[in-house]
Amino acid sequence: MSNVAAAMAGAQQAQMQTVLAAKFMKMNASAEAGIVALLEQNVEATAAAAKAPVANGVGGKVDISV
């Protein structure tokens, strides 16, 4: 009888591990999607900043000779 109980306990533990693994995989995928979205926003913001008009003298040569 104890073999049956041990088998049932082992099956329950395996099922719990499977459930936890599925939850962790879902959390991981969600976090990765958030990182991708953040990186895409950064690329878009950088591209928009590169196209923005610049004031006169910005980006030109600077004479530092004395």
C-alpha positions in Angstrom: 0.0 0.0 0.0 2.9 2.4 0.7 4.1 1.9 -2.9 0.8 3.2 -4.2 0.9 6.2 -1.8 4.5 7.0 -2.9 3.5 6.7 -6.6 0.6 9.1 -6.0 2.8 11.6 -4.1 5.4 11.4 -6.9 2.8 12.0 -9.6 1.4 15.0 -7.7 4.9 16.4 -7.3 5.5 16.0 -11.0 2.3 17.7 -11.9 3.1 20.6 -9.6 6.5 21.0 -11.2 4.9 21.1 -14.6 2.5 23.8 -13.6 5.3 25.9 -12.1 7.4 25.4 -15.2 4.6 26.6 -17.4 4.0 29.7 -15.1 7.7 30.6 -15.2 7.8 30.2 -19.0 4.8 32.5 -19.3 6.4 35.1 -17.0 9.7 34.9 -19.0 7.9 35.4 -22.3 6.0 38.3 -20.9 9.3 39.9 -19.6 11.0 39.4 -23.0 8.1 41.0 -24.8 8.4 44.0 -22.5 12.1 44.3 -23.2 11.5 44.1 -27.0 8.8 46.8 -26.8 11.2 49.1 -24.8 14.0 48.6 -27.3 11.6 49.4 -30.2 10.5 52.6 -28.5 14.2 53.5 -28.0 14.9 53.0 -31.7 11.9 55.1 -32.7 12.8 57.9 -30.3 16.4 57.9 -31.5 15.3 58.1 -35.1 12.9 60.9 -34.3 15.6 62.8 -32.5 18.0 62.4 -35.5 15.4 64.0 -37.8 14.6 66.9 -35.4 15.7 70.4 -36.6 19.0 71.6 -35.0 19.9 75.2 -34.1 22.6 77.1 -35.9 26.1 76.2 -34.8 25.2 72.9 -33.3 27.3 70.1 -34.8 29.8 72.5 -36.4 33.5 72.8 -35.8 34.7 74.5 -32.7 38.0 76.5 -32.6 39.8 75.7 -29.4 43.1 77.2 -30.4 44.4 80.0 -28.1 
